[in-house]
Amino acid sequence: MSVPAVQYPKAFSSKQGSGFFADVRTLWRLFLGQPRKGSHAQRLQAFYSPQAERYDSFRARLLHGRQDLIDRLAIAPGEYIVELGCGTGSSLDRISSQVCDLARIDLVDLCPALLEQARKRATGYQTVRVIEADATLWKPDQPVDGVFLSYALTMIPQWPEVLSSAYAMLKPGGRLGIVDFHLPASGNRFANAVWKAWFSHDGVHLSAEHLPRLQQMFAENFCSERRAHIPYLSGLCAPYYLFVGKKHSVQGDAE
Ligand SMILES: C[S@@+](CC[C@H](N)C(=O)[O-])C[C@H]1O[C@@H](n2cnc3c(N)ncnc32)[C@H](O)[C@@H]1O
């Protein structure tokens, strides 16, 4: 008896522009920065909605280590996975061959303009739920196998709450993966101050506290500190880290 082939959804292709002129428009938005007025959700929407359709093209060259994070999470068939701060849901492209075999993947974000792109991307996948919610408040209805955040923790002012919540939603043995910019402990103080000011203009709040907190929470972990090229500024390399921690099954791990 022949086994029917799994039908995978067609690859997402947004009508976004890519190339130099699309980059100029994105760079202009980054130059204008994130608005200072309004709620956190309103500021995200005002910042991202004019660039949502061009988001992926530029960020593919700015946000490094996302594929490596996914690979190190070692997502397995049948698992329940959550991404907090999913943006346009581009992580689906990185696990496209696995998505149909998952029990479920929940993509959570607070910005409707980016979620619109994520919903287009998720079309046809039965295992994907796209959820508009604040990552500090949202909770899954059952424990999950893996949670990850890709360049989202630095954009969430209440980041300690998000880490506690992510830890709490994991099953024993579950994994938390994070890739994000940061201020390295080994970094030059002047350089760290410049990076902090630069990124905060766009609502990205670099911190020297994220990585130590993660290492304290997860005794068993993989951690790598790296540098990423900035598009059009090839001489500049921004510090970022990649972290994957495994929740211990024995009581006593830090929360
Ligand atoms: C730099 S983007 C990264 C998006 C995506 N993870 C990626 O790698 O391309 C940061 C994301 O965090 C989301 N975000 C910020 N604060 C949030 C919050 N409180 N709850 C949920 N998402 C949030 C933003 O809307 C945005 O989509």
PDBQT file of the ligand as one rigid body, heavy atoms in Angstrom, charges set to zero:
ROOT
HETATM    1  C1  LIG A 301      13.373  42.739  16.371  1.00  0.00    +0.000 C 
HETATM    2  S1  LIG A 301      11.793  42.022  16.249  1.00  0.00    +0.000 S 
HETATM    3  C2  LIG A 301      12.196  40.301  16.023  1.00  0.00    +0.000 C 
HETATM    4  C3  LIG A 301      11.131  39.550  15.303  1.00  0.00    +0.000 C 
HETATM    5  C4  LIG A 301      11.453  38.102  14.977  1.00  0.00    +0.000 C 
HETATM    6  N1  LIG A 301      11.574  37.310  16.161  1.00  0.00    +0.000 N 
HETATM    7  C5  LIG A 301      12.684  37.997  14.131  1.00  0.00    +0.000 C 
HETATM    8  O1  LIG A 301      13.657  37.344  14.548  1.00  0.00    +0.000 OA
HETATM    9  O2  LIG A 301      12.686  38.521  13.021  1.00  0.00    +0.000 OA
HETATM   10  C6  LIG A 301      11.179  42.064  17.925  1.00  0.00    +0.000 C 
HETATM   11  C7  LIG A 301       9.753  41.590  18.020  1.00  0.00    +0.000 C 
HETATM   12  O3  LIG A 301       9.343  41.583  19.393  1.00  0.00    +0.000 OA
HETATM   13  C8  LIG A 301       7.974  41.955  19.421  1.00  0.00    +0.000 C 
HETATM   14  N2  LIG A 301       7.601  42.397  20.776  1.00  0.00    +0.000 N 
HETATM   15  C9  LIG A 301       8.062  43.457  21.455  1.00  0.00    +0.000 A 
HETATM   16  N3  LIG A 301       7.470  43.525  22.675  1.00  0.00    +0.000 NA
HETATM   17  C10 LIG A 301       6.621  42.478  22.751  1.00  0.00    +0.000 A 
HETATM   18  C11 LIG A 301       5.749  41.994  23.754  1.00  0.00    +0.000 A 
HETATM   19  N4  LIG A 301       5.607  42.620  24.948  1.00  0.00    +0.000 N 
HETATM   20  N5  LIG A 301       5.024  40.876  23.507  1.00  0.00    +0.000 NA
HETATM   21  C12 LIG A 301       5.138  40.239  22.326  1.00  0.00    +0.000 A 
HETATM   22  N6  LIG A 301       5.975  40.641  21.327  1.00  0.00    +0.000 NA
HETATM   23  C13 LIG A 301       6.697  41.747  21.546  1.00  0.00    +0.000 A 
HETATM   24  C14 LIG A 301       7.889  43.040  18.362  1.00  0.00    +0.000 C 
HETATM   25  O4  LIG A 301       6.564  43.318  17.962  1.00  0.00    +0.000 OA
HETATM   26  C15 LIG A 301       8.760  42.440  17.270  1.00  0.00    +0.000 C 
HETATM   27  O5  LIG A 301       8.007  41.635  16.429  1.00  0.00    +0.000 OA
ENDROOT
TORSDOF 0
